[in-house]
Amino acid sequence: MQRLINNIIRSRAPLMVALRYVLIGLLVLMGLARLRLILMLLATPTSYTNRDIVQEYLMAKAVISGINPYQPLNGLMQIFIGNYPYFPHQAPYPPFVAIMFIPSIWLSLKGIIITWFIIELVCLAAIACMLTILWNGRLNWNLAIFIFFILLAWYPVMNDLYHGQLSILLTLLVFAGLLALHKERKVQTGIFIGISIAIKLITWPLIIYFLLKKDWRTVVVSSLTALGLNFVTLLIIGIKPFLDYLKVTSQVVNFWRLVWDNTSLWSIGYRLFEGTKTTIVYNTLEAPPLIFMPKIAPLVSTILVVGFLLIGLVFALHSKDVDVDFAILACVIVAISPISWDHYFVMIIISLVVMLRNLARNSFPIWQTLIFSLIALLLFFFNDQIVNVVTLLNGGKDLLQAHGNQVTFGSSLLSCLPLLELIVLTFLLWRSGVPKKKEKTISNQQIIPD
């Protein structure tokens, strides 16, 4: 297997060289095409209706105006921007996010959308540079540029850039924490992890991991960073928004937990025993349950989430490679988040690169390489087409609309494919991080007769 892959990658035969350049060119063109599409969408007059960055903008506006930032978003939209349709629920982001985006209030709505888009591109470029460091311990500018365009071509990245989300920023912070850990800079690691938790709580399993590893310095620094940022926020906005945020989290999760696009492990119990449903602001496919037993749906989901979290932590703790640990935890973070959209998958780029590097180090074992290749192909070229495939399986778009976007339960299982990919990737990472047993060998020794 290693010889075959080396021949494909390093062969100097004219045909192979030409094919490699064609592949590189196609990936770069795909990345540029995605970028051009996003820029065209940003230019549309009603682009704000699909931009999550508007939520942070409205929260910051509310804080400066002395208004509770956890009022319904459509109400805040009417106060600060105008009478336009927007989400009827409150913003699901932690209070610190409102403080973080205060500088944005001096920009227009279009200005903050464009500014955040540029910031995300810079963060994505930094991630591309970090990936080259993760691969061989040093920065490779040529490779970083190539990786940057590959990332642009990936659907979760496009989704994050289009909506103005926070997944690219979170990935950058977690990645920076990992690279700081390489140099035994545990204080820096703790700061990066703490900031990520203050921005979005989904990275909390990392603190549990460091706690179980008895890495007290990283645990203390990350905890103090997250608490300190929230304490400063508390002094600025008061206690009531914090109490409201605790209520808002469960309300927003309940609002979106039955939506088709939510690929969280939490959604599995509800898909099986309650089905998927659309919302008043998001029209998507609906599927019936396997068996309608909504009372046991939360229990099944809880068991699955807790089980996968424990398995992921055990795998990470038994690995002897900190890169594998973070790669496994990245999969866990995405899988067990109460709501997991497509752009959350940006974080598992760490997992994919670590797995590919370990395969190369182990001479590309055939079965692990084939399974990983399948997962990578699905992640990059199929997952964003799942809705279209399910639509075709159910008679096409027109027939679906005539039946209220109802699909069969069997075809709806395709929506669980991204989650299955995460689980399989987690097991592959665990296998690649398990230290090999030392084989007892007997050296050939010359026997000298007495």
KOLZA-647928 format. One record per residue (C-alpha): x, y, z. Coordinates in pm, whole numbers, padded with zeros to 5 digits, always signed. Each point is the difference from the previous one (the first is absolute). Example, Ala and Ser with C-alpha at 12.3 -4.5 7.8 and 13.67 -1.06 7.14 Angstrom:
<sites>
+01230-00450+00780/+00137+00344-00066/
</sites>
This chain:
<sites>
+00000+00000+00000/+00281+00239+00089/+00176-00067-00332/-00321+00065-00195/-00067+00330+00178/+00361+00111-00032/-00014-00074-00372/-00313+00212-00034/+00141+00290+00205/+00366+00001-00103/+00009-00158-00343/+00183+00210-00261/-00176-00167-00290/-00142+00277-00225/-00355-00132+00029/+00007-00014+00382/+00157+00346+00024/-00268+00140-00231/-00278-00168+00199/+00134+00143+00327/+00006+00352-00141/-00350-00043-00142/-00127-00115+00342/+00169+00293+00175/-00142+00238-00258/-00352-00138+00038/+00012+00034+00379/+00126+00358-00024/-00270+00085-00255/-00265-00159+00221/+00117+00210+00293/-00007+00316-00212/-00346-00091-00129/-00130-00039+00356/+00157+00333+00095/-00156+00173-00301/-00341-00145+00089/+00024+00128+00357/+00099+00347-00123/-00300+00003-00236/-00232-00098+00286/+00148+00268+00222/-00090+00256-00264/-00371-00088+00000/-00222+00269+00162/-00165-00239+00246/+00315-00185+00103/-00055+00086+00367/-00291-00245+00020/+00238-00295-00027/+00287+00140+00206/+00049-00125+00354/+00255+00278+00059/-00301+00234+00022/-00088-00166+00331/+00330+00103+00160/-00039+00347-00153/-00346+00040+00155/+00120-00129+00338/+00283+00255+00006/-00239+00279-00102/-00234-00101+00282/+00277+00003+00263/+00118+00350-00098/-00361+00122+00000/-00069-00145+00346/-00244-00257-00135/-00003-00368+00098/+00184-00177-00288/-00214-00311+00052/-00320+00145-00135/-00144-00174-00309/+00220+00074-00300/-00283+00122-00221/-00079+00260+00268/+00363+00116+00015/+00004+00009-00380/-00299+00233+00000/+00161+00231+00260/+00346+00033-00154/-00035-00074-00371/-00359+00010-00114/-00315-00201-00045/+00154-00299-00173/-00068-00374+00057/+00248-00178+00225/+00019-00283+00255/-00280+00011+00259/+00217-00150+00276/+00278+00155+00207/+00367-00019-00099/+00154-00327+00128/+00350+00144+00054/+00164+00048+00342/-00002+00354+00148/+00372+00050-00070/-00074-00007-00375/-00204+00319+00037/+00300+00173+00158/+00241-00139-00257/-00203+00153-00283/-00046+00345+00152/+00256+00152-00244/-00232-00108-00284/-00278+00242+00100/+00180+00290-00170/-00033-00183-00330/-00308-00024-00218/-00175-00334-00033/+00166-00060-00335/+00330+00119+00147/+00002-00258+00281/-00095-00279-00242/+00292+00084-00231/+00243+00067+00288/-00074-00332+00168/+00035-00177-00335/+00351+00145-00038/+00090-00093+00360/-00112-00357-00065/+00212-00022-00315/+00303+00112+00203/-00080-00264+00265/-00033-00263-00273/+00339+00096-00141/+00149-00034+00349/-00154-00348+00032/+00156-00098-00335/+00341+00110+00130/-00054-00190+00326/-00084-00317-00192/+00340+00006-00169/+00165+00039+00341/-00205-00291+00133/+00108-00213-00297/+00377+00043+00014/+00080+00238+00285/+00068+00309-00209/-00184+00252-00214/-00018-00073-00372/-00142+00300-00185/-00059-00177-00331/-00183-00284+00168/-00195+00247+00218/-00129+00183-00309/-00111-00328-00154/-00174-00107+00323/-00172+00338+00020/-00168-00058-00336/-00091-00357+00095/-00168+00135+00313/-00188+00259-00206/-00128-00282-00217/-00138-00189+00301/-00373+00044+00059/+00011+00053+00381/+00250+00284-00048/-00218+00158-00268/-00301-00035+00229/+00185+00172+00284/+00119+00284-00224/-00343+00044-00154/-00188+00020+00329/+00270+00191+00187/+00030-00266+00269/+00264-00065+00269/+00124-00351-00087/+00312+00118-00185/+00097+00218+00298/-00061-00285+00245/+00209-00237-00212/+00281+00254-00005/-00007+00032+00382/-00004-00377+00060/+00277-00050-00256/+00210+00275+00160/-00046-00175+00335/+00127-00327-00149/+00309+00159-00155/+00075+00181+00327/-00020-00337+00176/+00264-00134-00240/+00242+00251+00153/-00114-00072+00358/-00154+00348+00021/-00289-00111+00215/-00096+00351+00109/-00050+00102-00362/-00194-00321-00067/-00227+00078+00294/-00059+00355-00120/-00097-00111-00351/-00233-00273+00130/-00154+00237+00255/-00072+00263-00266/-00162-00263-00223/-00230-00109+00284/-00097+00361+00076/-00093+00047-00367/-00184-00330-00038/-00048-00256+00274/+00033-00302-00231/+00377-00033+00059/-00049-00084+00371/+00107-00370-00045/+00358+00126-00035/+00000+00111+00364/-00130-00342+00106/+00282-00159-00200/+00269+00211+00170/-00162-00067+00337/+00018-00376-00053/+00359+00037-00123/+00075+00183+00327/+00140+00290-00197/-00091+00242+00277/+00169+00305-00150/-00199-00021-00323/-00323-00073+00191/+00046+00296+00233/+00103+00246-00272/-00278-00101-00240/-00261+00012+00277/+00121+00335+00131/+00009+00143-00352/-00358-00105-00074/-00123+00113+00342/+00197+00325-00016/-00143+00098-00338/-00349-00075+00124/+00060+00193+00322/+00103+00309-00199/-00313-00047-00211/-00209-00029+00317/+00134+00334+00126/-00094+00164-00330/-00346-00141-00071/-00123-00113+00345/-00132-00326+00138/-00338-00018-00176/+00133-00074-00352/+00207-00285+00146/-00309-00151+00161/-00194+00052-00322/+00275-00175-00198/-00050-00318+00205/-00366-00003-00106/+00072+00102-00356/+00237-00294-00060/-00266-00264+00065/-00265+00198-00191/+00214+00033-00313/+00104-00367+00017/-00367-00100+00018/-00073+00231-00293/+00259-00167-00227/+00045-00353+00136/-00251-00160-00242/+00131+00178-00309/+00136-00222-00276/+00336+00178-00030/+00090-00051+00366/+00257-00282-00014/+00066-00013+00374/+00005-00331+00184/-00269+00156+00219/-00236-00007-00300/+00015-00379-00049/-00250-00089+00272/-00243+00257-00134/+00047-00114-00361/-00078-00357+00104/-00294+00066+00230/-00141+00342-00094/+00112+00075-00355/+00131+00319-00156/-00204+00317-00048/+00034+00336-00164/-00020+00335+00184/-00186+00319-00079/+00323+00158-00125/+00173-00298-00156/-00176-00218-00255/+00174-00333-00044/-00074-00370-00037/-00220-00180+00251/+00022-00369+00083/-00217-00228+00215/+00151-00188+00296/+00079-00369-00001/-00243-00036+00291/-00186+00295+00149/+00112-00010+00364/+00104+00362+00079/+00035-00064+00372/+00301-00228-00043/+00168+00219-00266/+00188+00219+00256/+00117-00309+00191/+00137-00170-00312/+00178+00318-00109/+00150+00051+00346/+00132-00357+00012/+00157+00037-00345/+00163+00334+00081/+00136-00104+00340/+00121-00331-00145/+00185+00162-00290/+00150+00265+00229/+00134-00268+00235/+00133-00209-00288/+00172+00304-00151/+00159+00095+00333/+00121-00357+00059/+00148-00016-00349/+00175+00335+00048/+00136-00094+00343/+00145-00328-00129/+00169+00163-00297/+00367+00089+00025/-00029+00279-00258/-00145+00336+00103/-00090+00072-00364/-00216-00311-00007/-00157+00107+00331/-00106+00337-00142/-00111-00162-00326/-00227-00241+00188/-00138+00278+00220/-00073+00215-00306/-00225-00280-00130/-00163-00032+00343/-00062+00377+00024/-00176+00010-00336/-00203-00316+00065/-00133+00080+00349/-00079+00367-00048/-00378+00036+00062/-00031+00159-00344/+00257-00087-00265/-00023+00173-00337/+00216-00062-00308/+00249+00274+00089/+00084-00171+00331/+00189-00257-00207/+00271+00259-00072/+00162-00106+00330/+00058-00358-00114/+00252+00118-00259/+00242-00054+00290/-00121-00360+00028/+00031-00066-00373/+00356+00132-00026/+00116-00186+00314/-00149-00324-00135/+00158+00047-00343/+00339+00071+00158/-00024-00313+00218/-00092-00211-00302/+00309+00128-00181/+00219-00077+00301/-00139-00355+00016/+00058-00068-00371/-00369+00036-00089/-00154-00320+00143/-00247-00111-00261/-00330-00023+00193/+00047+00314+00205/+00109+00189-00312/-00301-00116-00201/-00247+00087+00277/+00161+00340+00056/-00004+00071-00375/-00372-00081-00012/-00072+00229+00297/+00202+00284-00154/-00179-00036-00335/-00340+00005+00171/+00092+00301+00213/+00131+00201-00295/-00219-00106-00291/-00326-00157+00122/-00131+00134+00329/-00126+00327-00145/-00197-00201-00258/-00188-00219+00249/-00317+00210-00017/+00002-00019-00382/+00047-00378+00009/-00284-00045+00250/-00219+00227-00215/+00065-00222-00305/-00071-00315+00203/-00339+00147+00089/-00112+00087-00353/+00159+00339-00058/-00051+00355+00122/-00347+00056-00147/-00144-00320+00143/+00155+00074+00340/-00149+00350+00010/-00339-00146-00087/+00031-00229+00304/+00119+00269+00240/+00371-00093-00026/-00070-00335+00166/+00259-00271-00067/+00014-00364+00104/+00174-00106+00320/+00240-00225-00192/+00122+00276-00229/+00028+00239+00295/+00273-00221+00150/+00238+00146-00259/-00002+00320+00206/+00180-00193+00276/+00293-00078-00232/+00219+00297+00114/-00040-00114+00359/+00093-00357-00094/+00311+00135-00173/+00101+00179+00320/-00041-00316+00206/+00200-00215-00242/+00271+00268-00022/+00021+00002+00381/+00066-00376+00004/+00259+00032-00278/+00180+00270+00197/-00003-00218+00310/+00152-00291-00190/+00268+00225-00148/+00087+00136+00344/+00025-00333+00181/+00367-00068+00072/+00125-00311-00173/+00113-00283+00221/+00368-00057-00010/+00073-00317-00180/+00249-00228+00162/+00271-00074-00246/+00297-00223+00038/+00303+00134-00174/+00210-00236-00204/+00310-00072+00195/+00306-00189-00110/+00035-00315+00203/+00357-00063+00099/+00067-00363+00094/+00170-00075+00328/
</sites>
